[in-house]
Amino acid sequence: MWIWRRMEQVSWKDKVIDVDVLQGVNETRSILGITRYQKHSWIGHVLRHDGFLKDSTLEGKIIEKPPR
């Protein structure tokens, strides 16, 4: 949002809601698009690393912790 506010020259002190700023730059935001983007970023992060998240969430393996 900060880049659109800078394009519209809206100060952070001004009481302008995000919807008005988005209408000023002819941009739309959807919750589904944002969620989909974050989900793809998270999956990419998990796939790059070996660990519990990759084994449990993607492959369905349950790995027990080694005893102390």
Rosetta silent file (secondary structure, phi, psi, omega in degrees, C-alpha in Angstrom):
SEQUENCE: MWIWRRMEQVSWKDKVIDVDVLQGVNETRSILGITRYQKHSWIGHVLRHDGFLKDSTLEGKIIEKPPR
SCORE:     score description
SCORE:     0.000 S_00000001
   1 L     0.000  -28.424 -174.666    0.000    0.000    0.000 S_00000001
   2 H   -65.175  -33.786 -178.842    2.852    2.404    0.671 S_00000001
   3 H   -69.303  -37.206  177.631    3.869    2.559   -2.984 S_00000001
   4 H   -70.094  -35.495  176.617    0.333    3.450   -4.060 S_00000001
   5 H   -65.396  -37.352  177.892    0.113    6.081   -1.343 S_00000001
   6 H   -67.886  -37.696  178.386    3.361    7.604   -2.607 S_00000001
   7 H   -63.183  -37.995  179.884    2.008    7.601   -6.180 S_00000001
   8 L   -86.283   -3.406 -177.989   -1.090    9.447   -5.001 S_00000001
   9 L    55.813   47.943  177.134    1.016   11.706   -2.733 S_00000001
  10 L  -101.461  123.395  179.389   -1.030   10.789    0.316 S_00000001
  11 L   -74.618  154.402  177.434    0.757   11.397    3.590 S_00000001
  12 L   -69.170  -17.380  179.002    0.640    8.816    6.344 S_00000001
  13 L   -80.149  -23.493 -179.035   -0.825   11.546    8.540 S_00000001
  14 L   -71.397  144.782  179.637   -3.835   12.012    6.261 S_00000001
  15 L   -90.302   74.178  179.236   -6.958   10.064    7.147 S_00000001
  16 L  -117.924  125.195 -177.688   -7.382    8.321    3.795 S_00000001
  17 L   -79.588  159.582 -175.854   -8.557    4.720    3.811 S_00000001
  18 H   -60.409  -35.421 -178.956   -6.925    2.077    1.631 S_00000001
  19 H   -61.524  -41.497  179.324  -10.007    1.646   -0.553 S_00000001
  20 H   -66.368  -38.585  178.307   -9.858    5.298   -1.629 S_00000001
  21 H   -65.369  -43.044  179.708   -6.169    5.045   -2.457 S_00000001
  22 H   -64.864  -37.664  177.195   -6.747    1.900   -4.520 S_00000001
  23 H   -66.527  -32.755  179.701   -9.580    3.553   -6.437 S_00000001
  24 H   -66.785  -29.355  179.858   -7.283    6.494   -7.191 S_00000001
  25 L  -105.659   11.262  179.850   -4.737    4.247   -8.935 S_00000001
  26 L    53.876   49.304 -179.360   -7.372    1.937  -10.522 S_00000001
  27 L  -121.540  146.071  175.776   -6.109   -1.078   -8.590 S_00000001
  28 L  -121.542  147.212  177.053   -8.066   -3.865   -6.955 S_00000001
  29 L  -123.395  135.397  176.811   -7.013   -6.088   -4.109 S_00000001
  30 L  -125.428  141.947  179.847   -8.534   -9.428   -3.351 S_00000001
  31 H   -63.171  -38.701 -179.283   -8.037  -11.512   -0.255 S_00000001
  32 H   -64.399  -39.563  178.992   -7.900  -14.701   -2.321 S_00000001
  33 H   -65.092  -42.345  179.249   -5.078  -13.375   -4.490 S_00000001
  34 H   -66.088  -44.155  179.771   -3.035  -12.305   -1.487 S_00000001
  35 H   -63.454  -42.792  179.388   -3.612  -15.624    0.280 S_00000001
  36 H   -62.057  -41.969  178.938   -2.695  -17.595   -2.849 S_00000001
  37 H   -63.016  -45.403 -179.682    0.538  -15.595   -3.239 S_00000001
  38 H   -66.426  -35.477  178.893    1.542  -16.140    0.398 S_00000001
  39 H   -65.535  -42.937  178.405    0.725  -19.841    0.164 S_00000001
  40 H   -65.270  -38.793  177.750    2.958  -20.246   -2.886 S_00000001
  41 H   -63.963  -41.723 -178.216    5.777  -18.383   -1.147 S_00000001
  42 H   -66.697  -42.507  179.144    5.473  -20.601    1.924 S_00000001
  43 H   -63.020  -41.796  177.555    5.494  -23.825   -0.114 S_00000001
  44 H   -61.525  -39.928  178.757    8.609  -22.674   -1.969 S_00000001
  45 H   -64.933  -43.261 -179.160   10.311  -21.920    1.324 S_00000001
  46 H   -66.601  -41.301 -177.442    9.416  -25.351    2.750 S_00000001
  47 H   -67.911  -26.618 -179.636   10.558  -27.208   -0.357 S_00000001
  48 H   -73.376  -21.505 -174.613   13.986  -25.558   -0.310 S_00000001
  49 L  -116.373  148.941  172.056   14.810  -26.886    3.144 S_00000001
  50 L   -90.350  138.489  178.786   14.886  -30.335    4.655 S_00000001
  51 L   168.349 -171.129 -175.359   13.036  -30.609    7.890 S_00000001
  52 H   -61.883  -43.990 -177.632    9.957  -31.445    9.833 S_00000001
  53 H   -60.733  -43.304 -178.728    7.562  -29.269    7.827 S_00000001
  54 H   -65.066  -44.572 -178.294    8.502  -30.858    4.525 S_00000001
  55 H   -68.087  -43.294 -173.094    8.226  -34.411    5.849 S_00000001
  56 H   -81.075  -44.864 -173.541    5.026  -33.956    7.813 S_00000001
  57 H   -83.569  -40.301 -174.946    2.925  -31.622    5.708 S_00000001
  58 H   -90.574  -39.635 -175.857    3.863  -32.532    2.165 S_00000001
  59 L  -100.283  -10.645  176.296    4.846  -36.175    2.361 S_00000001
  60 L    76.146   14.963  179.350    2.632  -37.218    5.266 S_00000001
  61 L   -85.228  143.897  174.171    5.446  -38.812    7.258 S_00000001
  62 L  -112.410  115.015 -177.627    5.411  -38.674   11.029 S_00000001
  63 L  -107.097  126.965  178.409    8.897  -38.612   12.416 S_00000001
  64 L   -83.112  148.671  177.032    9.424  -39.190   16.097 S_00000001
  65 L   -72.293  145.484  176.258   11.983  -37.192   17.935 S_00000001
  66 L   -68.168  148.060  179.459   15.066  -39.118   19.023 S_00000001
  67 L   -65.488  156.120  179.939   15.178  -39.877   22.747 S_00000001
  68 L   -74.461    0.000    0.000   17.241  -37.653   24.975 S_00000001
